[in-house]
Amino acid sequence: MVEKLRPGSLQGRVTKSLKVSDFILTEASYEARSRLPSHAHERSYFCFVLHGTYTERCARQEILCKPATVTFRASDEPHEALLHDVDSRVFVVEISPRWIETLRADSLSLKSAHGFCGGAAPRLCASLNREFHKTDTAAKLAIEGLAIELLADASRQSNTKIRTAPPWLKQARELIVDHFPATLPLTEIAAAVGVHPVYLATAFREKFGITIGEFVRRLRIEHACEELSKGDLPLVTIALQAGFVDQSHFSKVFKLYVGTTPARYRRQFRRS
């Protein structure tokens, strides 16, 4: 029988939990190489990976979850996970059934997804986690606003339906993901998939709700978040590996997307 977890409960070691309006925010840690048996949650939720890497299995789908990855799981949806070689830490935002019904009333829905293509989900989750650790009286108000914004962004992304994209557009997206540190010319990407550059740019934006340039920037920021959370590489090295021209440009873009500087982001993980 599949275990069903009550709101605020996780299979790992819960380090902090907070209820704000219709949302429950929880941070938990998991031991390296441990296995989480099949289970489900009473509430739908977002999971933001803060540290470590694990593989999650849901039905026939297998997802690699690493730092800055955002996933969504619907209530009562069975899944299991296998932790990799380092301890992991996650931040979970559970959603009340009332909000799920509100989305349905507006003809919106949230479907299980991996690394929401574009959108602001990773940035919003990082901001939510920062507010989660603050103690001032404005924190709960900020959390509620950010959580609602996360719902809106994720709903928008869920309804773009990546799976229905034509094969050539999926191929173009995979090419961009595989080479995000490089600045691939639009003409080169278009030639590789056999379409006109203008058509590629237009179709990509219409299907995924984001321009190719913006998509690349987000991939670079997610890569930087992973490197900052797991080691001591110099910031300039991380910047260059991610495809930024220099550390100054990296820091400016990082703060714009994540809401804090790379150095502060790294210190946040060391304090935890």
Secondary structure, 3 states (H helix, E strand, C coil): CCEEECCCCCCCEEEEEEEECCEEEEEEEECCCCEEEEEEECCEEEEEEEECCEEEEECCEEEEECCCCEEEECCCCCEEEEECCCCEEEEEEEECHHHHHHHHHCCCCCCCCECCCCCCHHHHHHHHHHHHCCCCCCHHHHHHHHHHHHHHHHHHHHCCCHHHCCHHHHHHHHHHHHCCCCCCCHHHHHHHHCCCHHHHHHHHHHHHCCCHHHHHHHHHHHHHHHHHHHCCCCHHHHHHHHCCCCHHHHHHHHHHHHCCCHHHHHHHHHHC
